[in-house]
Amino acid sequence: MKTRLTFLGTGTSQGVPMIGCGCSVCKSQDARDKRFRSSAFVEYGGLDILVDAGPDFRSQMLRAGIRHVDAILLTHNHKDHTGGLDDVRAFNYIERAPIRIFCEKYVEESLRREYSYAFAENRYPGVPEWQITNIDDRPFTVEENVPKVRLSWVEGKGYEKIPCSRPEHLKSVKIIPVRGRHFNLPVLGYRFGNIAYLTDMNFIPDEEFAKLQGLDHFIINCVRRGKHISHFSLEEAIGVAQRVGARHSWLTHLSHSLPRYEDFCRELPAGIRPAYDGLVIESD
């Protein structure tokens, strides 16, 4: 099944350039060294799927020209991956439909605390409309976002939910989660066909590598050289990529402590490259 992934953001939780920093990477004029917080847009089996929605969500949607989303898959609950979820209100308004979010139960519990207004019994008019489905490390199915209810805006009250009919047959895809750990936090990466996207990990259990066989593209996080408490180091990420053995491997979640893009490319092994914002990769 044809898969197309666009890197919407390839930076760390602080992005690149980092506020207040004057290093050579942060001052680089190469557009490939300008990094929003990590996120990806996946076109898979006729569906449009986002992985994570961090603080740069609005800018990423506008820059990439994204006008429809069938689902958002969250990797974990940290703010650099969930901080833009309020901005799905634009999709609610344009499409008159809730946005479906797939995440682990603990992530939903975190969203209920961070975005309590979106779950309140008497909600403020215009809060984001989400439909949350809990997942774990077992494969799950995502269908196209044809809702059972349509949102009808009532001035001064917010959205009313109007039941509507759905087609008998909807486009759907199976997604394979990949379990990892982010220090002590359980996180998920995702496999879409022959592309796998793993971010914010510093440990992958041996049994999960079976899910990563036969890939065309493998994406793995790498925050800096040398050991890090919650992310793969450059040396570790290269080792993981070589163990997976995909045709192409891409490094994401990159910090300003790594070299500028062109310099970084020259030092990496064959088949491994740094990703950059706006890069598009495809697999049949």
Secondary structure, 3 states (H helix, E strand, C coil): CCEEEEEEECECCCCECCCCCCCCCCCCCCHHHCECECEEEEEECCEEEEECCCCCHHHHHHHHCCCCCCEEECCCCCHHHHCCHHHHHHHHHHHCCCEEEEECHHHHHHHHHHCHHHHCCCCCCCCCCEEEEECCCCCEEEECCCCCEEEEEECCCEEEEEECCCCCCCCEEEEEEEEEEECCEEEEEEEECCEEECCCCCECCHHHHHHHCCCCEEEEECCCCCCCCCCCCHHHHHHHHHHHCCCEEEEECECCCCCCHHHHHHHCCCCEEECCCCCEEEEC
